Amino acid sequence: METVTPTNARKNLYNIIKKVTSSSIPMEITSTKDENESVVMISKSDWNAIQETLYLQNTGVLDRIHQFEDEETEVLGDIDWSTL
């Protein structure tokens, strides 16, 4: 992950946004005063993907999918997707 200072981020904000959205590689904006004030910039599509994964994990859907993957005899057409 590439790192920039807040000053450089301000100067190059448009280019940083273009780079992050086109490459899907996050950019860390590191505070020179306090590491706890640093942030990570990610694209909106990557953020949405993370949120969807967290939702699926928190609701147990990912666990169910892993169970179905482990069952060799399961026919995907027989899965009641509305109950996951």
PDB file of N, CA, C and O in Angstrom:
ATOM      1  N   MET A   1       0.856  -1.163   0.000  1.00  0.00           N
ATOM      2  CA  MET A   1       0.000   0.000   0.000  1.00  0.00           C
ATOM      3  C   MET A   1       0.905   1.229   0.000  1.00  0.00           C
ATOM      4  O   MET A   1       1.826   1.355   0.807  1.00  0.00           O
ATOM      5  N   GLU A   2       0.614   2.105  -0.911  1.00  0.00           N
ATOM      6  CA  GLU A   2       1.372   3.342  -1.004  1.00  0.00           C
ATOM      7  C   GLU A   2       0.939   4.308   0.103  1.00  0.00           C
ATOM      8  O   GLU A   2      -0.214   4.298   0.533  1.00  0.00           O
ATOM      9  N   THR A   3       1.877   5.137   0.556  1.00  0.00           N
ATOM     10  CA  THR A   3       1.608   6.084   1.635  1.00  0.00           C
ATOM     11  C   THR A   3       1.955   7.494   1.174  1.00  0.00           C
ATOM     12  O   THR A   3       2.970   7.713   0.513  1.00  0.00           O
ATOM     13  N   VAL A   4       1.101   8.442   1.532  1.00  0.00           N
ATOM     14  CA  VAL A   4       1.367   9.852   1.251  1.00  0.00           C
ATOM     15  C   VAL A   4       1.082  10.668   2.506  1.00  0.00           C
ATOM     16  O   VAL A   4       0.360  10.224   3.398  1.00  0.00           O
ATOM     17  N   THR A   5       1.646  11.840   2.560  1.00  0.00           N
ATOM     18  CA  THR A   5       1.372  12.751   3.665  1.00  0.00           C
ATOM     19  C   THR A   5       0.098  13.532   3.347  1.00  0.00           C
ATOM     20  O   THR A   5      -0.300  13.617   2.185  1.00  0.00           O
ATOM     21  N   PRO A   6      -0.540  14.099   4.360  1.00  0.00           N
ATOM     22  CA  PRO A   6      -1.727  14.908   4.095  1.00  0.00           C
ATOM     23  C   PRO A   6      -1.453  16.069   3.131  1.00  0.00           C
ATOM     24  O   PRO A   6      -2.301  16.398   2.302  1.00  0.00           O
ATOM     25  N   THR A   7      -0.294  16.677   3.235  1.00  0.00           N
ATOM     26  CA  THR A   7       0.047  17.792   2.342  1.00  0.00           C
ATOM     27  C   THR A   7       0.097  17.322   0.896  1.00  0.00           C
ATOM     28  O   THR A   7      -0.459  17.968   0.008  1.00  0.00           O
ATOM     29  N   ASN A   8       0.772  16.183   0.657  1.00  0.00           N
ATOM     30  CA  ASN A   8       0.838  15.653  -0.710  1.00  0.00           C
ATOM     31  C   ASN A   8      -0.526  15.166  -1.184  1.00  0.00           C
ATOM     32  O   ASN A   8      -0.848  15.269  -2.368  1.00  0.00           O
ATOM     33  N   ALA A   9      -1.323  14.638  -0.268  1.00  0.00           N
ATOM     34  CA  ALA A   9      -2.672  14.197  -0.634  1.00  0.00           C
ATOM     35  C   ALA A   9      -3.514  15.389  -1.083  1.00  0.00           C
ATOM     36  O   ALA A   9      -4.257  15.294  -2.060  1.00  0.00           O
ATOM     37  N   ARG A  10      -3.400  16.502  -0.377  1.00  0.00           N
ATOM     38  CA  ARG A  10      -4.139  17.714  -0.780  1.00  0.00           C
ATOM     39  C   ARG A  10      -3.701  18.185  -2.160  1.00  0.00           C
ATOM     40  O   ARG A  10      -4.532  18.538  -2.998  1.00  0.00           O
ATOM     41  N   LYS A  11      -2.409  18.188  -2.388  1.00  0.00           N
ATOM     42  CA  LYS A  11      -1.883  18.665  -3.671  1.00  0.00           C
ATOM     43  C   LYS A  11      -2.285  17.762  -4.833  1.00  0.00           C
ATOM     44  O   LYS A  11      -2.476  18.234  -5.954  1.00  0.00           O
ATOM     45  N   ASN A  12      -2.412  16.469  -4.566  1.00  0.00           N
ATOM     46  CA  ASN A  12      -2.634  15.496  -5.641  1.00  0.00           C
ATOM     47  C   ASN A  12      -3.927  14.714  -5.467  1.00  0.00           C
ATOM     48  O   ASN A  12      -4.015  13.575  -5.925  1.00  0.00           O
ATOM     49  N   LEU A  13      -4.927  15.291  -4.822  1.00  0.00           N
ATOM     50  CA  LEU A  13      -6.139  14.552  -4.485  1.00  0.00           C
ATOM     51  C   LEU A  13      -6.784  13.924  -5.711  1.00  0.00           C
ATOM     52  O   LEU A  13      -7.135  12.744  -5.674  1.00  0.00           O
ATOM     53  N   TYR A  14      -6.949  14.666  -6.786  1.00  0.00           N
ATOM     54  CA  TYR A  14      -7.602  14.127  -7.974  1.00  0.00           C
ATOM     55  C   TYR A  14      -6.826  12.926  -8.522  1.00  0.00           C
ATOM     56  O   TYR A  14      -7.425  11.905  -8.859  1.00  0.00           O
ATOM     57  N   ASN A  15      -5.511  13.040  -8.611  1.00  0.00           N
ATOM     58  CA  ASN A  15      -4.690  11.934  -9.129  1.00  0.00           C
ATOM     59  C   ASN A  15      -4.735  10.720  -8.208  1.00  0.00           C
ATOM     60  O   ASN A  15      -4.743   9.582  -8.679  1.00  0.00           O
ATOM     61  N   ILE A  16      -4.764  10.956  -6.901  1.00  0.00           N
ATOM     62  CA  ILE A  16      -4.848   9.854  -5.947  1.00  0.00           C
ATOM     63  C   ILE A  16      -6.184   9.127  -6.113  1.00  0.00           C
ATOM     64  O   ILE A  16      -6.224   7.897  -6.129  1.00  0.00           O
ATOM     65  N   ILE A  17      -7.264   9.876  -6.234  1.00  0.00           N
ATOM     66  CA  ILE A  17      -8.581   9.277  -6.430  1.00  0.00           C
ATOM     67  C   ILE A  17      -8.590   8.433  -7.698  1.00  0.00           C
ATOM     68  O   ILE A  17      -9.072   7.301  -7.684  1.00  0.00           O
ATOM     69  N   LYS A  18      -8.069   8.968  -8.783  1.00  0.00           N
ATOM     70  CA  LYS A  18      -8.022   8.219 -10.048  1.00  0.00           C
ATOM     71  C   LYS A  18      -7.197   6.938  -9.893  1.00  0.00           C
ATOM     72  O   LYS A  18      -7.590   5.883 -10.392  1.00  0.00           O
ATOM     73  N   LYS A  19      -6.072   7.026  -9.215  1.00  0.00           N
ATOM     74  CA  LYS A  19      -5.186   5.874  -9.048  1.00  0.00           C
ATOM     75  C   LYS A  19      -5.860   4.797  -8.195  1.00  0.00           C
ATOM     76  O   LYS A  19      -5.810   3.614  -8.532  1.00  0.00           O
ATOM     77  N   VAL A  20      -6.488   5.207  -7.095  1.00  0.00           N
ATOM     78  CA  VAL A  20      -7.137   4.251  -6.191  1.00  0.00           C
ATOM     79  C   VAL A  20      -8.315   3.569  -6.884  1.00  0.00           C
ATOM     80  O   VAL A  20      -8.494   2.358  -6.754  1.00  0.00           O
ATOM     81  N   THR A  21      -9.112   4.332  -7.614  1.00  0.00           N
ATOM     82  CA  THR A  21     -10.291   3.737  -8.258  1.00  0.00           C
ATOM     83  C   THR A  21      -9.908   2.862  -9.449  1.00  0.00           C
ATOM     84  O   THR A  21     -10.583   1.868  -9.716  1.00  0.00           O
ATOM     85  N   SER A  22      -8.862   3.202 -10.156  1.00  0.00           N
ATOM     86  CA  SER A  22      -8.492   2.412 -11.333  1.00  0.00           C
ATOM     87  C   SER A  22      -7.707   1.158 -10.974  1.00  0.00           C
ATOM     88  O   SER A  22      -7.773   0.164 -11.697  1.00  0.00           O
ATOM     89  N   SER A  23      -6.964   1.186  -9.869  1.00  0.00           N
ATOM     90  CA  SER A  23      -6.108   0.047  -9.517  1.00  0.00           C
ATOM     91  C   SER A  23      -6.671  -0.831  -8.401  1.00  0.00           C
ATOM     92  O   SER A  23      -6.207  -1.953  -8.200  1.00  0.00           O
ATOM     93  N   SER A  24      -7.662  -0.328  -7.682  1.00  0.00           N
ATOM     94  CA  SER A  24      -8.205  -1.020  -6.505  1.00  0.00           C
ATOM     95  C   SER A  24      -7.140  -1.271  -5.441  1.00  0.00           C
ATOM     96  O   SER A  24      -7.259  -2.192  -4.633  1.00  0.00           O
ATOM     97  N   ILE A  25      -6.111  -0.451  -5.451  1.00  0.00           N
ATOM     98  CA  ILE A  25      -5.083  -0.532  -4.416  1.00  0.00           C
ATOM     99  C   ILE A  25      -5.299   0.637  -3.456  1.00  0.00           C
ATOM    100  O   ILE A  25      -5.311   1.792  -3.882  1.00  0.00           O
ATOM    101  N   PRO A  26      -5.472   0.345  -2.158  1.00  0.00           N
ATOM    102  CA  PRO A  26      -5.711   1.431  -1.198  1.00  0.00           C
ATOM    103  C   PRO A  26      -4.514   2.359  -1.076  1.00  0.00           C
ATOM    104  O   PRO A  26      -3.383   1.989  -1.389  1.00  0.00           O
ATOM    105  N   MET A  27      -4.786   3.562  -0.617  1.00  0.00           N
ATOM    106  CA  MET A  27      -3.745   4.567  -0.395  1.00  0.00           C
ATOM    107  C   MET A  27      -3.848   5.014   1.061  1.00  0.00           C
ATOM    108  O   MET A  27      -4.921   5.400   1.523  1.00  0.00           O
ATOM    109  N   GLU A  28      -2.733   4.961   1.776  1.00  0.00           N
ATOM    110  CA  GLU A  28      -2.716   5.424   3.159  1.00  0.00           C
ATOM    111  C   GLU A  28      -2.265   6.876   3.203  1.00  0.00           C
ATOM    112  O   GLU A  28      -1.241   7.239   2.625  1.00  0.00           O
ATOM    113  N   ILE A  29      -3.039   7.696   3.892  1.00  0.00           N
ATOM    114  CA  ILE A  29      -2.666   9.088   4.126  1.00  0.00           C
ATOM    115  C   ILE A  29      -2.228   9.145   5.584  1.00  0.00           C
ATOM    116  O   ILE A  29      -3.048   9.086   6.500  1.00  0.00           O
ATOM    117  N   THR A  30      -0.921   9.262   5.777  1.00  0.00           N
ATOM    118  CA  THR A  30      -0.322   9.123   7.087  1.00  0.00           C
ATOM    119  C   THR A  30      -0.096  10.477   7.737  1.00  0.00           C
ATOM    120  O   THR A  30       0.548  11.358   7.168  1.00  0.00           O
ATOM    121  N   SER A  31      -0.635  10.626   8.932  1.00  0.00           N
ATOM    122  CA  SER A  31      -0.412  11.839   9.699  1.00  0.00           C
ATOM    123  C   SER A  31       1.035  11.878  10.164  1.00  0.00           C
ATOM    124  O   SER A  31       1.562  10.879  10.654  1.00  0.00           O
ATOM    125  N   THR A  32       1.669  13.017  10.013  1.00  0.00           N
ATOM    126  CA  THR A  32       3.055  13.155  10.464  1.00  0.00           C
ATOM    127  C   THR A  32       3.119  13.406  11.964  1.00  0.00           C
ATOM    128  O   THR A  32       4.183  13.278  12.570  1.00  0.00           O
ATOM    129  N   LYS A  33       1.987  13.762  12.567  1.00  0.00           N
ATOM    130  CA  LYS A  33       1.966  14.072  13.995  1.00  0.00           C
ATOM    131  C   LYS A  33       1.529  12.886  14.846  1.00  0.00           C
ATOM    132  O   LYS A  33       2.109  12.635  15.903  1.00  0.00           O
ATOM    133  N   ASP A  34       0.514  12.155  14.397  1.00  0.00           N
ATOM    134  CA  ASP A  34      -0.058  11.080  15.199  1.00  0.00           C
ATOM    135  C   ASP A  34      -0.524   9.950  14.289  1.00  0.00           C
ATOM    136  O   ASP A  34      -1.400  10.142  13.446  1.00  0.00           O
ATOM    137  N   GLU A  35       0.065   8.778  14.463  1.00  0.00           N
ATOM    138  CA  GLU A  35      -0.278   7.628  13.618  1.00  0.00           C
ATOM    139  C   GLU A  35      -1.759   7.266  13.716  1.00  0.00           C
ATOM    140  O   GLU A  35      -2.327   6.743  12.757  1.00  0.00           O
ATOM    141  N   ASN A  36      -2.392   7.536  14.857  1.00  0.00           N
ATOM    142  CA  ASN A  36      -3.811   7.240  15.034  1.00  0.00           C
ATOM    143  C   ASN A  36      -4.715   8.154  14.211  1.00  0.00           C
ATOM    144  O   ASN A  36      -5.918   7.912  14.118  1.00  0.00           O
ATOM    145  N   GLU A  37      -4.160   9.178  13.627  1.00  0.00           N
ATOM    146  CA  GLU A  37      -4.930  10.085  12.782  1.00  0.00           C
ATOM    147  C   GLU A  37      -4.742   9.797  11.301  1.00  0.00           C
ATOM    148  O   GLU A  37      -5.164  10.586  10.455  1.00  0.00           O
ATOM    149  N   SER A  38      -4.119   8.688  10.987  1.00  0.00           N
ATOM    150  CA  SER A  38      -3.943   8.290   9.591  1.00  0.00           C
ATOM    151  C   SER A  38      -5.230   7.664   9.073  1.00  0.00           C
ATOM    152  O   SER A  38      -6.045   7.160   9.846  1.00  0.00           O
ATOM    153  N   VAL A  39      -5.402   7.703   7.762  1.00  0.00           N
ATOM    154  CA  VAL A  39      -6.585   7.125   7.127  1.00  0.00           C
ATOM    155  C   VAL A  39      -6.159   6.301   5.919  1.00  0.00           C
ATOM    156  O   VAL A  39      -5.045   6.435   5.413  1.00  0.00           O
ATOM    157  N   VAL A  40      -7.066   5.453   5.472  1.00  0.00           N
ATOM    158  CA  VAL A  40      -6.842   4.667   4.265  1.00  0.00           C
ATOM    159  C   VAL A  40      -7.954   5.002   3.286  1.00  0.00           C
ATOM    160  O   VAL A  40      -9.133   4.956   3.635  1.00  0.00           O
ATOM    161  N   MET A  41      -7.577   5.340   2.060  1.00  0.00           N
ATOM    162  CA  MET A  41      -8.551   5.647   1.019  1.00  0.00           C
ATOM    163  C   MET A  41      -8.704   4.416   0.137  1.00  0.00           C
ATOM    164  O   MET A  41      -7.726   3.869  -0.371  1.00  0.00           O
ATOM    165  N   ILE A  42      -9.970   3.986  -0.035  1.00  0.00           N
ATOM    166  CA  ILE A  42     -10.264   2.890  -0.949  1.00  0.00           C
ATOM    167  C   ILE A  42     -11.378   3.332  -1.885  1.00  0.00           C
ATOM    168  O   ILE A  42     -12.087   4.301  -1.613  1.00  0.00           O
ATOM    169  N   SER A  43     -11.520   2.619  -2.977  1.00  0.00           N
ATOM    170  CA  SER A  43     -12.561   2.967  -3.938  1.00  0.00           C
ATOM    171  C   SER A  43     -13.929   2.610  -3.375  1.00  0.00           C
ATOM    172  O   SER A  43     -14.046   1.746  -2.505  1.00  0.00           O
ATOM    173  N   LYS A  44     -14.952   3.273  -3.869  1.00  0.00           N
ATOM    174  CA  LYS A  44     -16.323   3.001  -3.448  1.00  0.00           C
ATOM    175  C   LYS A  44     -16.708   1.560  -3.751  1.00  0.00           C
ATOM    176  O   LYS A  44     -17.373   0.918  -2.938  1.00  0.00           O
ATOM    177  N   SER A  45     -16.304   1.043  -4.901  1.00  0.00           N
ATOM    178  CA  SER A  45     -16.657  -0.347  -5.245  1.00  0.00           C
ATOM    179  C   SER A  45     -15.974  -1.334  -4.300  1.00  0.00           C
ATOM    180  O   SER A  45     -16.571  -2.346  -3.934  1.00  0.00           O
ATOM    181  N   ASP A  46     -14.741  -1.056  -3.905  1.00  0.00           N
ATOM    182  CA  ASP A  46     -14.067  -1.930  -2.942  1.00  0.00           C
ATOM    183  C   ASP A  46     -14.752  -1.843  -1.575  1.00  0.00           C
ATOM    184  O   ASP A  46     -14.917  -2.859  -0.899  1.00  0.00           O
ATOM    185  N   TRP A  47     -15.146  -0.645  -1.171  1.00  0.00           N
ATOM    186  CA  TRP A  47     -15.862  -0.464   0.091  1.00  0.00           C
ATOM    187  C   TRP A  47     -17.174  -1.257   0.085  1.00  0.00           C
ATOM    188  O   TRP A  47     -17.503  -1.934   1.059  1.00  0.00           O
ATOM    189  N   ASN A  48     -17.915  -1.165  -1.019  1.00  0.00           N
ATOM    190  CA  ASN A  48     -19.176  -1.901  -1.125  1.00  0.00           C
ATOM    191  C   ASN A  48     -18.945  -3.413  -1.042  1.00  0.00           C
ATOM    192  O   ASN A  48     -19.726  -4.129  -0.415  1.00  0.00           O
ATOM    193  N   ALA A  49     -17.877  -3.891  -1.673  1.00  0.00           N
ATOM    194  CA  ALA A  49     -17.562  -5.319  -1.637  1.00  0.00           C
ATOM    195  C   ALA A  49     -17.224  -5.769  -0.214  1.00  0.00           C
ATOM    196  O   ALA A  49     -17.638  -6.846   0.214  1.00  0.00           O
ATOM    197  N   ILE A  50     -16.483  -4.954   0.504  1.00  0.00           N
ATOM    198  CA  ILE A  50     -16.151  -5.269   1.900  1.00  0.00           C
ATOM    199  C   ILE A  50     -17.416  -5.310   2.743  1.00  0.00           C
ATOM    200  O   ILE A  50     -17.596  -6.218   3.554  1.00  0.00           O
ATOM    201  N   GLN A  51     -18.293  -4.331   2.554  1.00  0.00           N
ATOM    202  CA  GLN A  51     -19.536  -4.292   3.319  1.00  0.00           C
ATOM    203  C   GLN A  51     -20.417  -5.505   3.023  1.00  0.00           C
ATOM    204  O   GLN A  51     -21.031  -6.064   3.932  1.00  0.00           O
ATOM    205  N   GLU A  52     -20.481  -5.909   1.764  1.00  0.00           N
ATOM    206  CA  GLU A  52     -21.282  -7.078   1.394  1.00  0.00           C
ATOM    207  C   GLU A  52     -20.714  -8.347   2.025  1.00  0.00           C
ATOM    208  O   GLU A  52     -21.462  -9.186   2.528  1.00  0.00           O
ATOM    209  N   THR A  53     -19.391  -8.482   1.996  1.00  0.00           N
ATOM    210  CA  THR A  53     -18.756  -9.649   2.602  1.00  0.00           C
ATOM    211  C   THR A  53     -19.012  -9.695   4.103  1.00  0.00           C
ATOM    212  O   THR A  53     -19.318 -10.755   4.651  1.00  0.00           O
ATOM    213  N   LEU A  54     -18.889  -8.552   4.767  1.00  0.00           N
ATOM    214  CA  LEU A  54     -19.160  -8.501   6.209  1.00  0.00           C
ATOM    215  C   LEU A  54     -20.606  -8.866   6.508  1.00  0.00           C
ATOM    216  O   LEU A  54     -20.880  -9.586   7.469  1.00  0.00           O
ATOM    217  N   TYR A  55     -21.529  -8.378   5.695  1.00  0.00           N
ATOM    218  CA  TYR A  55     -22.941  -8.696   5.891  1.00  0.00           C
ATOM    219  C   TYR A  55     -23.175 -10.200   5.745  1.00  0.00           C
ATOM    220  O   TYR A  55     -23.846 -10.812   6.575  1.00  0.00           O
ATOM    221  N   LEU A  56     -22.622 -10.786   4.692  1.00  0.00           N
ATOM    222  CA  LEU A  56     -22.794 -12.218   4.462  1.00  0.00           C
ATOM    223  C   LEU A  56     -22.170 -13.040   5.594  1.00  0.00           C
ATOM    224  O   LEU A  56     -22.716 -14.064   6.004  1.00  0.00           O
ATOM    225  N   GLN A  57     -21.032 -12.581   6.086  1.00  0.00           N
ATOM    226  CA  GLN A  57     -20.380 -13.278   7.190  1.00  0.00           C
ATOM    227  C   GLN A  57     -21.204 -13.149   8.469  1.00  0.00           C
ATOM    228  O   GLN A  57     -21.401 -14.133   9.180  1.00  0.00           O
ATOM    229  N   ASN A  58     -21.679 -11.955   8.761  1.00  0.00           N
ATOM    230  CA  ASN A  58     -22.427 -11.720  10.000  1.00  0.00           C
ATOM    231  C   ASN A  58     -23.779 -12.419  10.020  1.00  0.00           C
ATOM    232  O   ASN A  58     -24.282 -12.750  11.094  1.00  0.00           O
ATOM    233  N   THR A  59     -24.372 -12.647   8.864  1.00  0.00           N
ATOM    234  CA  THR A  59     -25.678 -13.297   8.816  1.00  0.00           C
ATOM    235  C   THR A  59     -25.566 -14.812   8.647  1.00  0.00           C
ATOM    236  O   THR A  59     -26.582 -15.507   8.615  1.00  0.00           O
ATOM    237  N   GLY A  60     -24.339 -15.328   8.539  1.00  0.00           N
ATOM    238  CA  GLY A  60     -24.134 -16.768   8.441  1.00  0.00           C
ATOM    239  C   GLY A  60     -24.210 -17.325   7.036  1.00  0.00           C
ATOM    240  O   GLY A  60     -24.055 -18.532   6.845  1.00  0.00           O
ATOM    241  N   VAL A  61     -24.442 -16.485   6.058  1.00  0.00           N
ATOM    242  CA  VAL A  61     -24.573 -16.967   4.680  1.00  0.00           C
ATOM    243  C   VAL A  61     -23.255 -17.573   4.182  1.00  0.00           C
ATOM    244  O   VAL A  61     -23.270 -18.603   3.509  1.00  0.00           O
ATOM    245  N   LEU A  62     -22.141 -16.960   4.497  1.00  0.00           N
ATOM    246  CA  LEU A  62     -20.860 -17.508   4.032  1.00  0.00           C
ATOM    247  C   LEU A  62     -20.597 -18.879   4.626  1.00  0.00           C
ATOM    248  O   LEU A  62     -20.063 -19.753   3.944  1.00  0.00           O
ATOM    249  N   ASP A  63     -20.961 -19.083   5.885  1.00  0.00           N
ATOM    250  CA  ASP A  63     -20.791 -20.401   6.494  1.00  0.00           C
ATOM    251  C   ASP A  63     -21.635 -21.445   5.767  1.00  0.00           C
ATOM    252  O   ASP A  63     -21.177 -22.561   5.522  1.00  0.00           O
ATOM    253  N   ARG A  64     -22.863 -21.079   5.425  1.00  0.00           N
ATOM    254  CA  ARG A  64     -23.743 -22.008   4.698  1.00  0.00           C
ATOM    255  C   ARG A  64     -23.170 -22.339   3.324  1.00  0.00           C
ATOM    256  O   ARG A  64     -23.203 -23.491   2.892  1.00  0.00           O
ATOM    257  N   ILE A  65     -22.652 -21.340   2.651  1.00  0.00           N
ATOM    258  CA  ILE A  65     -22.055 -21.573   1.328  1.00  0.00           C
ATOM    259  C   ILE A  65     -20.867 -22.513   1.451  1.00  0.00           C
ATOM    260  O   ILE A  65     -20.710 -23.421   0.634  1.00  0.00           O
ATOM    261  N   HIS A  66     -20.029 -22.309   2.462  1.00  0.00           N
ATOM    262  CA  HIS A  66     -18.891 -23.211   2.670  1.00  0.00           C
ATOM    263  C   HIS A  66     -19.358 -24.631   2.961  1.00  0.00           C
ATOM    264  O   HIS A  66     -18.725 -25.590   2.521  1.00  0.00           O
ATOM    265  N   GLN A  67     -20.450 -24.777   3.690  1.00  0.00           N
ATOM    266  CA  GLN A  67     -20.998 -26.114   3.940  1.00  0.00           C
ATOM    267  C   GLN A  67     -21.422 -26.769   2.625  1.00  0.00           C
ATOM    268  O   GLN A  67     -21.128 -27.941   2.387  1.00  0.00           O
ATOM    269  N   PHE A  68     -22.109 -26.015   1.779  1.00  0.00           N
ATOM    270  CA  PHE A  68     -22.540 -26.553   0.490  1.00  0.00           C
ATOM    271  C   PHE A  68     -21.356 -26.893  -0.404  1.00  0.00           C
ATOM    272  O   PHE A  68     -21.419 -27.860  -1.162  1.00  0.00           O
ATOM    273  N   GLU A  69     -20.285 -26.123  -0.330  1.00  0.00           N
ATOM    274  CA  GLU A  69     -19.101 -26.407  -1.134  1.00  0.00           C
ATOM    275  C   GLU A  69     -18.465 -27.737  -0.717  1.00  0.00           C
ATOM    276  O   GLU A  69     -17.920 -28.459  -1.552  1.00  0.00           O
ATOM    277  N   ASP A  70     -18.538 -28.050   0.570  1.00  0.00           N
ATOM    278  CA  ASP A  70     -17.928 -29.270   1.086  1.00  0.00           C
ATOM    279  C   ASP A  70     -18.755 -30.518   0.780  1.00  0.00           C
ATOM    280  O   ASP A  70     -18.238 -31.634   0.834  1.00  0.00           O
ATOM    281  N   GLU A  71     -20.030 -30.334   0.460  1.00  0.00           N
ATOM    282  CA  GLU A  71     -20.899 -31.469   0.163  1.00  0.00           C
ATOM    283  C   GLU A  71     -20.841 -31.778  -1.332  1.00  0.00           C
ATOM    284  O   GLU A  71     -21.297 -30.991  -2.161  1.00  0.00           O
ATOM    285  N   GLU A  72     -20.278 -32.927  -1.655  1.00  0.00           N
ATOM    286  CA  GLU A  72     -20.103 -33.291  -3.063  1.00  0.00           C
ATOM    287  C   GLU A  72     -21.413 -33.651  -3.742  1.00  0.00           C
ATOM    288  O   GLU A  72     -21.518 -33.546  -4.964  1.00  0.00           O
ATOM    289  N   THR A  73     -22.413 -34.073  -2.981  1.00  0.00           N
ATOM    290  CA  THR A  73     -23.651 -34.532  -3.586  1.00  0.00           C
ATOM    291  C   THR A  73     -24.702 -33.434  -3.690  1.00  0.00           C
ATOM    292  O   THR A  73     -25.770 -33.665  -4.256  1.00  0.00           O
ATOM    293  N   GLU A  74     -24.430 -32.264  -3.167  1.00  0.00           N
ATOM    294  CA  GLU A  74     -25.419 -31.175  -3.177  1.00  0.00           C
ATOM    295  C   GLU A  74     -25.600 -30.630  -4.591  1.00  0.00           C
ATOM    296  O   GLU A  74     -24.630 -30.284  -5.265  1.00  0.00           O
ATOM    297  N   VAL A  75     -26.824 -30.560  -5.020  1.00  0.00           N
ATOM    298  CA  VAL A  75     -27.151 -29.961  -6.307  1.00  0.00           C
ATOM    299  C   VAL A  75     -27.557 -28.511  -6.030  1.00  0.00           C
ATOM    300  O   VAL A  75     -28.487 -28.265  -5.262  1.00  0.00           O
ATOM    301  N   LEU A  76     -26.878 -27.567  -6.639  1.00  0.00           N
ATOM    302  CA  LEU A  76     -27.150 -26.163  -6.359  1.00  0.00           C
ATOM    303  C   LEU A  76     -28.581 -25.768  -6.680  1.00  0.00           C
ATOM    304  O   LEU A  76     -29.122 -24.849  -6.064  1.00  0.00           O
ATOM    305  N   GLY A  77     -29.194 -26.443  -7.625  1.00  0.00           N
ATOM    306  CA  GLY A  77     -30.591 -26.139  -7.965  1.00  0.00           C
ATOM    307  C   GLY A  77     -31.547 -26.482  -6.849  1.00  0.00           C
ATOM    308  O   GLY A  77     -32.666 -25.970  -6.806  1.00  0.00           O
ATOM    309  N   ASP A  78     -31.114 -27.355  -5.935  1.00  0.00           N
ATOM    310  CA  ASP A  78     -31.980 -27.769  -4.826  1.00  0.00           C
ATOM    311  C   ASP A  78     -31.850 -26.873  -3.603  1.00  0.00           C
ATOM    312  O   ASP A  78     -32.579 -27.059  -2.629  1.00  0.00           O
ATOM    313  N   ILE A  79     -30.948 -25.915  -3.631  1.00  0.00           N
ATOM    314  CA  ILE A  79     -30.742 -25.032  -2.485  1.00  0.00           C
ATOM    315  C   ILE A  79     -31.847 -23.979  -2.455  1.00  0.00           C
ATOM    316  O   ILE A  79     -32.128 -23.338  -3.467  1.00  0.00           O
ATOM    317  N   ASP A  80     -32.461 -23.808  -1.310  1.00  0.00           N
ATOM    318  CA  ASP A  80     -33.457 -22.750  -1.131  1.00  0.00           C
ATOM    319  C   ASP A  80     -32.712 -21.480  -0.733  1.00  0.00           C
ATOM    320  O   ASP A  80     -32.473 -21.245   0.452  1.00  0.00           O
ATOM    321  N   TRP A  81     -32.348 -20.668  -1.709  1.00  0.00           N
ATOM    322  CA  TRP A  81     -31.522 -19.486  -1.492  1.00  0.00           C
ATOM    323  C   TRP A  81     -32.227 -18.451  -0.605  1.00  0.00           C
ATOM    324  O   TRP A  81     -31.557 -17.632   0.025  1.00  0.00           O
ATOM    325  N   SER A  82     -33.527 -18.473  -0.547  1.00  0.00           N
ATOM    326  CA  SER A  82     -34.234 -17.488   0.284  1.00  0.00           C
ATOM    327  C   SER A  82     -34.088 -17.781   1.771  1.00  0.00           C
ATOM    328  O   SER A  82     -34.388 -16.918   2.596  1.00  0.00           O
ATOM    329  N   THR A  83     -33.636 -18.976   2.133  1.00  0.00           N
ATOM    330  CA  THR A  83     -33.464 -19.307   3.555  1.00  0.00           C
ATOM    331  C   THR A  83     -32.043 -19.115   4.030  1.00  0.00           C
ATOM    332  O   THR A  83     -31.768 -19.313   5.213  1.00  0.00           O
ATOM    333  N   LEU A  84     -31.134 -18.740   3.161  1.00  0.00           N
ATOM    334  CA  LEU A  84     -29.746 -18.528   3.586  1.00  0.00           C
ATOM    335  C   LEU A  84     -29.598 -17.281   4.392  1.00  0.00           C
ATOM    336  O   LEU A  84     -28.493 -16.955   4.827  1.00  0.00           O
TER     337      LEU A  84
END
